[in-house]
Amino acid sequence: MKTLGSQDFLNKLKQEAQAQAKLEQTRFLPAELDWLTSYIGCHSWQVLLITSGLTSLALEGFRWLL
């Protein structure tokens, strides 16, 4: 396995830091939805459980209609 020299490593690290900085500046959702993302982050299992339950109920309802 080839190892990187210290200069190659520093250049790669600098490129990665620039990419991370660009990602942190770009917002996926608007600031008005920060409350929602915070809630999902704090209660991820509850959100997953509710979402999966509603999805299964909706699929059963559609199956019943057809």
PyMOL Python script that loads the backbone (N, CA, C, O; Angstrom):
from pymol import cmd

cmd.read_pdbstr("""\
ATOM      1  N   MET A   1       0.847  -1.179   0.000  1.00  0.00           N
ATOM      2  CA  MET A   1       0.000   0.000   0.000  1.00  0.00           C
ATOM      3  C   MET A   1       0.893   1.244   0.000  1.00  0.00           C
ATOM      4  O   MET A   1       1.842   1.343   0.777  1.00  0.00           O
ATOM      5  N   LYS A   2       0.576   2.167  -0.866  1.00  0.00           N
ATOM      6  CA  LYS A   2       1.382   3.380  -0.989  1.00  0.00           C
ATOM      7  C   LYS A   2       0.983   4.384   0.096  1.00  0.00           C
ATOM      8  O   LYS A   2      -0.203   4.617   0.334  1.00  0.00           O
ATOM      9  N   THR A   3       1.977   4.969   0.742  1.00  0.00           N
ATOM     10  CA  THR A   3       1.695   5.972   1.764  1.00  0.00           C
ATOM     11  C   THR A   3       1.893   7.358   1.179  1.00  0.00           C
ATOM     12  O   THR A   3       2.727   7.556   0.295  1.00  0.00           O
ATOM     13  N   LEU A   4       1.133   8.304   1.669  1.00  0.00           N
ATOM     14  CA  LEU A   4       1.241   9.686   1.212  1.00  0.00           C
ATOM     15  C   LEU A   4       2.372  10.389   1.944  1.00  0.00           C
ATOM     16  O   LEU A   4       2.593  10.162   3.134  1.00  0.00           O
ATOM     17  N   GLY A   5       3.080  11.239   1.227  1.00  0.00           N
ATOM     18  CA  GLY A   5       4.080  12.072   1.876  1.00  0.00           C
ATOM     19  C   GLY A   5       3.393  13.142   2.695  1.00  0.00           C
ATOM     20  O   GLY A   5       2.189  13.354   2.553  1.00  0.00           O
ATOM     21  N   SER A   6       4.132  13.812   3.542  1.00  0.00           N
ATOM     22  CA  SER A   6       3.518  14.815   4.415  1.00  0.00           C
ATOM     23  C   SER A   6       2.918  15.961   3.607  1.00  0.00           C
ATOM     24  O   SER A   6       1.873  16.491   3.986  1.00  0.00           O
ATOM     25  N   GLN A   7       3.551  16.357   2.506  1.00  0.00           N
ATOM     26  CA  GLN A   7       3.014  17.449   1.685  1.00  0.00           C
ATOM     27  C   GLN A   7       1.738  17.003   0.970  1.00  0.00           C
ATOM     28  O   GLN A   7       0.779  17.769   0.872  1.00  0.00           O
ATOM     29  N   ASP A   8       1.727  15.762   0.470  1.00  0.00           N
ATOM     30  CA  ASP A   8       0.518  15.236  -0.168  1.00  0.00           C
ATOM     31  C   ASP A   8      -0.627  15.163   0.831  1.00  0.00           C
ATOM     32  O   ASP A   8      -1.768  15.497   0.512  1.00  0.00           O
ATOM     33  N   PHE A   9      -0.311  14.728   2.027  1.00  0.00           N
ATOM     34  CA  PHE A   9      -1.329  14.629   3.065  1.00  0.00           C
ATOM     35  C   PHE A   9      -1.898  16.001   3.402  1.00  0.00           C
ATOM     36  O   PHE A   9      -3.111  16.153   3.539  1.00  0.00           O
ATOM     37  N   LEU A  10      -1.037  16.993   3.536  1.00  0.00           N
ATOM     38  CA  LEU A  10      -1.499  18.344   3.867  1.00  0.00           C
ATOM     39  C   LEU A  10      -2.347  18.918   2.745  1.00  0.00           C
ATOM     40  O   LEU A  10      -3.342  19.593   3.011  1.00  0.00           O
ATOM     41  N   ASN A  11      -1.972  18.664   1.489  1.00  0.00           N
ATOM     42  CA  ASN A  11      -2.780  19.143   0.362  1.00  0.00           C
ATOM     43  C   ASN A  11      -4.143  18.476   0.349  1.00  0.00           C
ATOM     44  O   ASN A  11      -5.161  19.134   0.129  1.00  0.00           O
ATOM     45  N   LYS A  12      -4.164  17.178   0.583  1.00  0.00           N
ATOM     46  CA  LYS A  12      -5.437  16.459   0.615  1.00  0.00           C
ATOM     47  C   LYS A  12      -6.302  16.945   1.779  1.00  0.00           C
ATOM     48  O   LYS A  12      -7.515  17.091   1.635  1.00  0.00           O
ATOM     49  N   LEU A  13      -5.684  17.192   2.917  1.00  0.00           N
ATOM     50  CA  LEU A  13      -6.408  17.699   4.078  1.00  0.00           C
ATOM     51  C   LEU A  13      -6.980  19.089   3.804  1.00  0.00           C
ATOM     52  O   LEU A  13      -8.103  19.389   4.209  1.00  0.00           O
ATOM     53  N   LYS A  14      -6.221  19.926   3.125  1.00  0.00           N
ATOM     54  CA  LYS A  14      -6.689  21.270   2.784  1.00  0.00           C
ATOM     55  C   LYS A  14      -7.874  21.202   1.828  1.00  0.00           C
ATOM     56  O   LYS A  14      -8.841  21.946   1.993  1.00  0.00           O
ATOM     57  N   GLN A  15      -7.813  20.327   0.838  1.00  0.00           N
ATOM     58  CA  GLN A  15      -8.926  20.166  -0.097  1.00  0.00           C
ATOM     59  C   GLN A  15     -10.178  19.683   0.627  1.00  0.00           C
ATOM     60  O   GLN A  15     -11.281  20.157   0.356  1.00  0.00           O
ATOM     61  N   GLU A  16     -10.003  18.751   1.536  1.00  0.00           N
ATOM     62  CA  GLU A  16     -11.142  18.236   2.292  1.00  0.00           C
ATOM     63  C   GLU A  16     -11.740  19.317   3.186  1.00  0.00           C
ATOM     64  O   GLU A  16     -12.962  19.398   3.315  1.00  0.00           O
ATOM     65  N   ALA A  17     -10.913  20.139   3.796  1.00  0.00           N
ATOM     66  CA  ALA A  17     -11.402  21.233   4.642  1.00  0.00           C
ATOM     67  C   ALA A  17     -12.179  22.250   3.820  1.00  0.00           C
ATOM     68  O   ALA A  17     -13.186  22.782   4.288  1.00  0.00           O
ATOM     69  N   GLN A  18     -11.726  22.528   2.604  1.00  0.00           N
ATOM     70  CA  GLN A  18     -12.449  23.454   1.735  1.00  0.00           C
ATOM     71  C   GLN A  18     -13.801  22.876   1.338  1.00  0.00           C
ATOM     72  O   GLN A  18     -14.795  23.600   1.287  1.00  0.00           O
ATOM     73  N   ALA A  19     -13.845  21.582   1.057  1.00  0.00           N
ATOM     74  CA  ALA A  19     -15.115  20.940   0.709  1.00  0.00           C
ATOM     75  C   ALA A  19     -16.076  20.972   1.890  1.00  0.00           C
ATOM     76  O   ALA A  19     -17.266  21.227   1.706  1.00  0.00           O
ATOM     77  N   GLN A  20     -15.577  20.717   3.104  1.00  0.00           N
ATOM     78  CA  GLN A  20     -16.421  20.758   4.295  1.00  0.00           C
ATOM     79  C   GLN A  20     -16.953  22.162   4.555  1.00  0.00           C
ATOM     80  O   GLN A  20     -18.112  22.328   4.935  1.00  0.00           O
ATOM     81  N   ALA A  21     -16.115  23.170   4.351  1.00  0.00           N
ATOM     82  CA  ALA A  21     -16.546  24.555   4.554  1.00  0.00           C
ATOM     83  C   ALA A  21     -17.650  24.918   3.574  1.00  0.00           C
ATOM     84  O   ALA A  21     -18.596  25.618   3.934  1.00  0.00           O
ATOM     85  N   LYS A  22     -17.538  24.451   2.349  1.00  0.00           N
ATOM     86  CA  LYS A  22     -18.569  24.730   1.347  1.00  0.00           C
ATOM     87  C   LYS A  22     -19.877  24.043   1.723  1.00  0.00           C
ATOM     88  O   LYS A  22     -20.950  24.621   1.555  1.00  0.00           O
ATOM     89  N   LEU A  23     -19.796  22.816   2.231  1.00  0.00           N
ATOM     90  CA  LEU A  23     -21.002  22.104   2.649  1.00  0.00           C
ATOM     91  C   LEU A  23     -21.681  22.778   3.832  1.00  0.00           C
ATOM     92  O   LEU A  23     -22.909  22.804   3.904  1.00  0.00           O
ATOM     93  N   GLU A  24     -20.903  23.322   4.757  1.00  0.00           N
ATOM     94  CA  GLU A  24     -21.484  23.972   5.927  1.00  0.00           C
ATOM     95  C   GLU A  24     -22.151  25.295   5.574  1.00  0.00           C
ATOM     96  O   GLU A  24     -23.026  25.751   6.310  1.00  0.00           O
ATOM     97  N   GLN A  25     -21.764  25.919   4.472  1.00  0.00           N
ATOM     98  CA  GLN A  25     -22.367  27.181   4.067  1.00  0.00           C
ATOM     99  C   GLN A  25     -23.670  26.960   3.314  1.00  0.00           C
ATOM    100  O   GLN A  25     -24.514  27.854   3.274  1.00  0.00           O
ATOM    101  N   THR A  26     -23.848  25.796   2.720  1.00  0.00           N
ATOM    102  CA  THR A  26     -25.037  25.497   1.936  1.00  0.00           C
ATOM    103  C   THR A  26     -26.098  24.891   2.846  1.00  0.00           C
ATOM    104  O   THR A  26     -25.852  23.884   3.510  1.00  0.00           O
ATOM    105  N   ARG A  27     -27.280  25.506   2.877  1.00  0.00           N
ATOM    106  CA  ARG A  27     -28.373  25.003   3.700  1.00  0.00           C
ATOM    107  C   ARG A  27     -29.252  24.089   2.863  1.00  0.00           C
ATOM    108  O   ARG A  27     -29.608  24.422   1.733  1.00  0.00           O
ATOM    109  N   PHE A  28     -29.599  22.942   3.417  1.00  0.00           N
ATOM    110  CA  PHE A  28     -30.493  22.006   2.741  1.00  0.00           C
ATOM    111  C   PHE A  28     -31.945  22.456   2.896  1.00  0.00           C
ATOM    112  O   PHE A  28     -32.737  22.367   1.958  1.00  0.00           O
ATOM    113  N   LEU A  29     -32.281  22.935   4.082  1.00  0.00           N
ATOM    114  CA  LEU A  29     -33.621  23.441   4.370  1.00  0.00           C
ATOM    115  C   LEU A  29     -33.509  24.891   4.823  1.00  0.00           C
ATOM    116  O   LEU A  29     -32.476  25.293   5.357  1.00  0.00           O
ATOM    117  N   PRO A  30     -34.564  25.683   4.615  1.00  0.00           N
ATOM    118  CA  PRO A  30     -34.507  27.082   5.056  1.00  0.00           C
ATOM    119  C   PRO A  30     -34.449  27.196   6.581  1.00  0.00           C
ATOM    120  O   PRO A  30     -34.789  26.257   7.301  1.00  0.00           O
ATOM    121  N   ALA A  31     -34.018  28.349   7.050  1.00  0.00           N
ATOM    122  CA  ALA A  31     -33.856  28.576   8.492  1.00  0.00           C
ATOM    123  C   ALA A  31     -35.182  28.482   9.242  1.00  0.00           C
ATOM    124  O   ALA A  31     -35.193  28.213  10.444  1.00  0.00           O
ATOM    125  N   GLU A  32     -36.289  28.698   8.555  1.00  0.00           N
ATOM    126  CA  GLU A  32     -37.599  28.621   9.210  1.00  0.00           C
ATOM    127  C   GLU A  32     -37.912  27.206   9.691  1.00  0.00           C
ATOM    128  O   GLU A  32     -38.770  27.027  10.555  1.00  0.00           O
ATOM    129  N   LEU A  33     -37.233  26.204   9.146  1.00  0.00           N
ATOM    130  CA  LEU A  33     -37.490  24.821   9.534  1.00  0.00           C
ATOM    131  C   LEU A  33     -36.453  24.274  10.512  1.00  0.00           C
ATOM    132  O   LEU A  33     -36.340  23.060  10.682  1.00  0.00           O
ATOM    133  N   ASP A  34     -35.698  25.160  11.151  1.00  0.00           N
ATOM    134  CA  ASP A  34     -34.706  24.713  12.133  1.00  0.00           C
ATOM    135  C   ASP A  34     -35.355  23.986  13.304  1.00  0.00           C
ATOM    136  O   ASP A  34     -34.766  23.056  13.856  1.00  0.00           O
ATOM    137  N   TRP A  35     -36.556  24.396  13.688  1.00  0.00           N
ATOM    138  CA  TRP A  35     -37.255  23.731  14.781  1.00  0.00           C
ATOM    139  C   TRP A  35     -37.547  22.277  14.414  1.00  0.00           C
ATOM    140  O   TRP A  35     -37.452  21.390  15.263  1.00  0.00           O
ATOM    141  N   LEU A  36     -37.904  22.031  13.149  1.00  0.00           N
ATOM    142  CA  LEU A  36     -38.226  20.676  12.713  1.00  0.00           C
ATOM    143  C   LEU A  36     -36.984  19.789  12.691  1.00  0.00           C
ATOM    144  O   LEU A  36     -37.017  18.653  13.164  1.00  0.00           O
ATOM    145  N   THR A  37     -35.899  20.310  12.143  1.00  0.00           N
ATOM    146  CA  THR A  37     -34.671  19.516  12.092  1.00  0.00           C
ATOM    147  C   THR A  37     -34.125  19.260  13.493  1.00  0.00           C
ATOM    148  O   THR A  37     -33.563  18.197  13.756  1.00  0.00           O
ATOM    149  N   SER A  38     -34.287  20.222  14.383  1.00  0.00           N
ATOM    150  CA  SER A  38     -33.851  20.031  15.766  1.00  0.00           C
ATOM    151  C   SER A  38     -34.689  18.948  16.448  1.00  0.00           C
ATOM    152  O   SER A  38     -34.154  18.110  17.173  1.00  0.00           O
ATOM    153  N   TYR A  39     -35.990  18.969  16.215  1.00  0.00           N
ATOM    154  CA  TYR A  39     -36.877  17.958  16.802  1.00  0.00           C
ATOM    155  C   TYR A  39     -36.542  16.566  16.273  1.00  0.00           C
ATOM    156  O   TYR A  39     -36.477  15.603  17.038  1.00  0.00           O
ATOM    157  N   ILE A  40     -36.330  16.465  14.962  1.00  0.00           N
ATOM    158  CA  ILE A  40     -35.987  15.170  14.372  1.00  0.00           C
ATOM    159  C   ILE A  40     -34.656  14.671  14.919  1.00  0.00           C
ATOM    160  O   ILE A  40     -34.499  13.478  15.181  1.00  0.00           O
ATOM    161  N   GLY A  41     -33.703  15.573  15.091  1.00  0.00           N
ATOM    162  CA  GLY A  41     -32.406  15.176  15.637  1.00  0.00           C
ATOM    163  C   GLY A  41     -32.490  14.690  17.071  1.00  0.00           C
ATOM    164  O   GLY A  41     -31.778  13.762  17.456  1.00  0.00           O
ATOM    165  N   CYS A  42     -33.353  15.307  17.867  1.00  0.00           N
ATOM    166  CA  CYS A  42     -33.470  14.923  19.280  1.00  0.00           C
ATOM    167  C   CYS A  42     -34.367  13.706  19.489  1.00  0.00           C
ATOM    168  O   CYS A  42     -34.183  12.957  20.448  1.00  0.00           O
ATOM    169  N   HIS A  43     -35.325  13.507  18.606  1.00  0.00           N
ATOM    170  CA  HIS A  43     -36.304  12.426  18.769  1.00  0.00           C
ATOM    171  C   HIS A  43     -36.330  11.531  17.528  1.00  0.00           C
ATOM    172  O   HIS A  43     -37.400  11.257  16.984  1.00  0.00           O
ATOM    173  N   SER A  44     -35.180  11.082  17.089  1.00  0.00           N
ATOM    174  CA  SER A  44     -35.104  10.343  15.823  1.00  0.00           C
ATOM    175  C   SER A  44     -35.871   9.019  15.868  1.00  0.00           C
ATOM    176  O   SER A  44     -36.526   8.660  14.889  1.00  0.00           O
ATOM    177  N   TRP A  45     -35.805   8.294  16.974  1.00  0.00           N
ATOM    178  CA  TRP A  45     -36.522   7.018  17.039  1.00  0.00           C
ATOM    179  C   TRP A  45     -38.031   7.221  17.019  1.00  0.00           C
ATOM    180  O   TRP A  45     -38.754   6.450  16.387  1.00  0.00           O
ATOM    181  N   GLN A  46     -38.508   8.252  17.705  1.00  0.00           N
ATOM    182  CA  GLN A  46     -39.941   8.514  17.710  1.00  0.00           C
ATOM    183  C   GLN A  46     -40.423   8.920  16.320  1.00  0.00           C
ATOM    184  O   GLN A  46     -41.481   8.481  15.869  1.00  0.00           O
ATOM    185  N   VAL A  47     -39.640   9.759  15.646  1.00  0.00           N
ATOM    186  CA  VAL A  47     -40.010  10.185  14.294  1.00  0.00           C
ATOM    187  C   VAL A  47     -40.007   8.990  13.354  1.00  0.00           C
ATOM    188  O   VAL A  47     -40.907   8.857  12.524  1.00  0.00           O
ATOM    189  N   LEU A  48     -39.012   8.122  13.469  1.00  0.00           N
ATOM    190  CA  LEU A  48     -38.941   6.928  12.631  1.00  0.00           C
ATOM    191  C   LEU A  48     -40.123   6.006  12.889  1.00  0.00           C
ATOM    192  O   LEU A  48     -40.707   5.470  11.948  1.00  0.00           O
ATOM    193  N   LEU A  49     -40.477   5.820  14.142  1.00  0.00           N
ATOM    194  CA  LEU A  49     -41.601   4.959  14.495  1.00  0.00           C
ATOM    195  C   LEU A  49     -42.915   5.511  13.950  1.00  0.00           C
ATOM    196  O   LEU A  49     -43.702   4.767  13.364  1.00  0.00           O
ATOM    197  N   ILE A  50     -43.155   6.791  14.133  1.00  0.00           N
ATOM    198  CA  ILE A  50     -44.395   7.408  13.652  1.00  0.00           C
ATOM    199  C   ILE A  50     -44.456   7.381  12.129  1.00  0.00           C
ATOM    200  O   ILE A  50     -45.503   7.078  11.557  1.00  0.00           O
ATOM    201  N   THR A  51     -43.346   7.693  11.469  1.00  0.00           N
ATOM    202  CA  THR A  51     -43.316   7.697  10.006  1.00  0.00           C
ATOM    203  C   THR A  51     -43.559   6.299   9.451  1.00  0.00           C
ATOM    204  O   THR A  51     -44.325   6.135   8.501  1.00  0.00           O
ATOM    205  N   SER A  52     -42.921   5.301  10.027  1.00  0.00           N
ATOM    206  CA  SER A  52     -43.119   3.937   9.532  1.00  0.00           C
ATOM    207  C   SER A  52     -44.540   3.455   9.809  1.00  0.00           C
ATOM    208  O   SER A  52     -45.125   2.750   8.987  1.00  0.00           O
ATOM    209  N   GLY A  53     -45.095   3.824  10.946  1.00  0.00           N
ATOM    210  CA  GLY A  53     -46.470   3.447  11.249  1.00  0.00           C
ATOM    211  C   GLY A  53     -47.465   4.078  10.298  1.00  0.00           C
ATOM    212  O   GLY A  53     -48.372   3.409   9.805  1.00  0.00           O
ATOM    213  N   LEU A  54     -47.296   5.371  10.037  1.00  0.00           N
ATOM    214  CA  LEU A  54     -48.197   6.045   9.100  1.00  0.00           C
ATOM    215  C   LEU A  54     -48.050   5.499   7.686  1.00  0.00           C
ATOM    216  O   LEU A  54     -49.037   5.380   6.960  1.00  0.00           O
ATOM    217  N   THR A  55     -46.832   5.168   7.295  1.00  0.00           N
ATOM    218  CA  THR A  55     -46.612   4.598   5.967  1.00  0.00           C
ATOM    219  C   THR A  55     -47.290   3.241   5.835  1.00  0.00           C
ATOM    220  O   THR A  55     -47.930   2.963   4.821  1.00  0.00           O
ATOM    221  N   SER A  56     -47.155   2.400   6.846  1.00  0.00           N
ATOM    222  CA  SER A  56     -47.786   1.080   6.771  1.00  0.00           C
ATOM    223  C   SER A  56     -49.306   1.193   6.783  1.00  0.00           C
ATOM    224  O   SER A  56     -49.986   0.440   6.086  1.00  0.00           O
ATOM    225  N   LEU A  57     -49.847   2.124   7.567  1.00  0.00           N
ATOM    226  CA  LEU A  57     -51.298   2.332   7.551  1.00  0.00           C
ATOM    227  C   LEU A  57     -51.775   2.836   6.194  1.00  0.00           C
ATOM    228  O   LEU A  57     -52.812   2.394   5.700  1.00  0.00           O
ATOM    229  N   ALA A  58     -51.036   3.747   5.594  1.00  0.00           N
ATOM    230  CA  ALA A  58     -51.410   4.266   4.281  1.00  0.00           C
ATOM    231  C   ALA A  58     -51.354   3.170   3.223  1.00  0.00           C
ATOM    232  O   ALA A  58     -52.241   3.082   2.374  1.00  0.00           O
ATOM    233  N   LEU A  59     -50.322   2.337   3.267  1.00  0.00           N
ATOM    234  CA  LEU A  59     -50.220   1.248   2.292  1.00  0.00           C
ATOM    235  C   LEU A  59     -51.338   0.230   2.475  1.00  0.00           C
ATOM    236  O   LEU A  59     -51.883  -0.268   1.489  1.00  0.00           O
ATOM    237  N   GLU A  60     -51.686  -0.083   3.705  1.00  0.00           N
ATOM    238  CA  GLU A  60     -52.807  -0.993   3.953  1.00  0.00           C
ATOM    239  C   GLU A  60     -54.120  -0.372   3.484  1.00  0.00           C
ATOM    240  O   GLU A  60     -54.981  -1.070   2.949  1.00  0.00           O
ATOM    241  N   GLY A  61     -54.274   0.926   3.680  1.00  0.00           N
ATOM    242  CA  GLY A  61     -55.477   1.605   3.209  1.00  0.00           C
ATOM    243  C   GLY A  61     -55.588   1.585   1.698  1.00  0.00           C
ATOM    244  O   GLY A  61     -56.670   1.355   1.160  1.00  0.00           O
ATOM    245  N   PHE A  62     -54.493   1.822   1.012  1.00  0.00           N
ATOM    246  CA  PHE A  62     -54.514   1.761  -0.453  1.00  0.00           C
ATOM    247  C   PHE A  62     -54.773   0.341  -0.940  1.00  0.00           C
ATOM    248  O   PHE A  62     -55.467   0.137  -1.936  1.00  0.00           O
ATOM    249  N   ARG A  63     -54.217  -0.635  -0.236  1.00  0.00           N
ATOM    250  CA  ARG A  63     -54.436  -2.027  -0.622  1.00  0.00           C
ATOM    251  C   ARG A  63     -55.901  -2.412  -0.416  1.00  0.00           C
ATOM    252  O   ARG A  63     -56.462  -3.188  -1.189  1.00  0.00           O
ATOM    253  N   TRP A  64     -56.509  -1.866   0.628  1.00  0.00           N
ATOM    254  CA  TRP A  64     -57.913  -2.155   0.907  1.00  0.00           C
ATOM    255  C   TRP A  64     -58.821  -1.528  -0.151  1.00  0.00           C
ATOM    256  O   TRP A  64     -59.850  -2.098  -0.513  1.00  0.00           O
ATOM    257  N   LEU A  65     -58.429  -0.342  -0.644  1.00  0.00           N
ATOM    258  CA  LEU A  65     -59.229   0.336  -1.662  1.00  0.00           C
ATOM    259  C   LEU A  65     -59.180  -0.376  -3.010  1.00  0.00           C
ATOM    260  O   LEU A  65     -60.145  -0.325  -3.772  1.00  0.00           O
ATOM    261  N   LEU A  66     -58.076  -1.031  -3.304  1.00  0.00           N
ATOM    262  CA  LEU A  66     -57.934  -1.689  -4.612  1.00  0.00           C
ATOM    263  C   LEU A  66     -58.469  -3.058  -4.609  1.00  0.00           C
ATOM    264  O   LEU A  66     -58.424  -3.740  -5.632  1.00  0.00           O
TER     265      LEU A  66
END
""", "prot")
cmd.dss("prot")
cmd.show_as("cartoon", "prot")
cmd.util.cbc("prot")
cmd.orient("prot")
